[in-house]
Amino acid sequence: MALPASPQHPRGYGILLLTLLLKALATTASACNHLRPQDATFSRDSLQLLQDMAPSPPQLCPQHNAPCSFNYTILDTNNARQADKTTHDILQNLFTILSSSSTPDHWIDSQRQSLLNQIQRYAQHFQQCLADSDTRSRTRWPRNLHLTINKHFSCLHTFLHDNHYSACAWDHVRLRARAWFLHIHDLTGNTRT
């Protein structure tokens, strides 16, 4: 009769579990690192398209002060997965606001479409790698950051509506979009080393 296998020492299970956990964390932490070549050019190319699509408004604008403040310091993170999720949220909101059918007549539609296509492709890459990493890890995202970003863009939508989608209001939104592209550059550049 065969003897039952002697149970392994609990410490052996702990080491095995720790090894598997560290491997999973290393895999999910770098889930979107394959975007590195795009990270290098996305913001620069987007800023150029943004400038090309929206020349200065044809008339001088009274200063519009959108009440859409945002505490950009909450975007400072060294966590690659959080930066990737934040970037994805920003891209989705930028796409939604810039794809509006009420953009000013002086904006060049072909340049705007190129910018929208670029934003959409980049957002889809992030969505895919985030979905892949979510299947390996059940880490929750900071909900407050997600809500803060959505609230800011909702405020910009309201600002446009309240100003009857004027060219001046859109110019203000374009300047905010420029700032967001710079933040995307910081988010993707700081966490991909």
Buried (B, 14 or more C-beta within 10 A) or exposed (E): EEEEEEEEEEEEEEEEEEEEEEEEBEEBBBBBBEBEEBBBEBBEBBBBBBEBBBEEBEEEBEEBEBEBEBEEEEBEBEEBBBBBBBBBBBBBBBBEBBBEEEBBEBBEEEBBEBBBEBBBEBBEBBBBBBEEBBEEBEBEBBEEBBEBBEEBBEBBBEBBEEBEBBBBBBBBBBEBBBEBBBBBBBBBBBBBE
